[in-house]
Amino acid sequence: MEIIINWKDIESEDRFFEVFLPQVSAPEWHGRNLNALGDSIVTGDVNGIEPPYTIINKNINSVSGSLKEFQEKVFEVFQEAIDEEREIKVVSE
């Protein structure tokens, strides 16, 4: 299973969640913040699609300003999931 995030199309934090959450079949009540993201992909048992999967980050260098800081925090959540052996692979292009 591949989850694709094209950062060129991400112009806000909310847009990130609009792109990411449907790809993991997140429930409607899923929060749109980094804590909720961590709970769902690191802890698990929240989304309809659970690991193993690969997150493909495209155009990672197209992000700037405050969104760059958000992107770095998202990557930290992804890394935490990897560290917790959640069978998530992350590829950046």
N, C-alpha and C positions, 0 to 999 in steps of 0.2 A: 504494500500500500504506500502510495506517495502523496504527501501533502505539499502543495506548491505555494510559496509565498513570493510573489513578484514585487519586490520593494519599490520598484519604479511606479507601481500603481497605488502605493500606500502613502496617502497624503496626511493621514491623521492616525492617532491611536485607535479611534473608533473604527476606522477603515480596516486596520489590521484585524480587529476582532470580527468584522463583517466577512473578511476573507478566510480567516483561520477556522473559526468555530463551526461553520457548516461542513467543512472538510473532515472534521472529527465527529460529526453528528452530535454536537453539543446540545443539551436540552435548552429550551427557551429561557429558562431561569438562570442560565450560566451568566455569571458576572462578567463585566467588560473591564477587567483590571488585571494587573499582574498577579495579585494574590490568588484570584480565582483561576487564572491560567495555571499557576503552580499547583493548586489543589487538583485540577483536573488532569494534568499530564504527569505530574510527579507522584501524587498520591494515587490517582486513578479511581476507577469505578464511578465515573461521572458521565463520560461521553459514550455515545453509541459505538464509536470505533476506538478501540484500545490498541496499544502496541502489540506486536511489532509494526513499526512504520518508519518511513524515511521522510524527514522534513527537508525540502529543497528550497533554499533561499536564493532567489535570483536577483540580480542587480543590486547587491547589498551596498555598493558604493554610491548609489543614486540618492541616498538619504542624507539630509543635512539638518543643521540646527537642532532644535529641541527633539525632533523626531529621531535623531541619531542616538541621543541618550536613551530614549525609549527602546530603540532597536537593540542597543547593548544590553539592556535589562531583559528583554525577551530572550536574547541569546544566553544570558545567565540562567534563566528558567529552563531552557532547553538543555543546558549543560548539567543542571541539577538533576534533571530526569535521567540523563545518561549516567551520572554518578550514582544514582539510585538503582541502576541496572534495570531501567524500564524498557529496554529493547527498542530504544529510539536512536536512529542514526540521523545526523544532521550534515547536510551538504550545502556549502555556500559557493555561489558562482558570481 
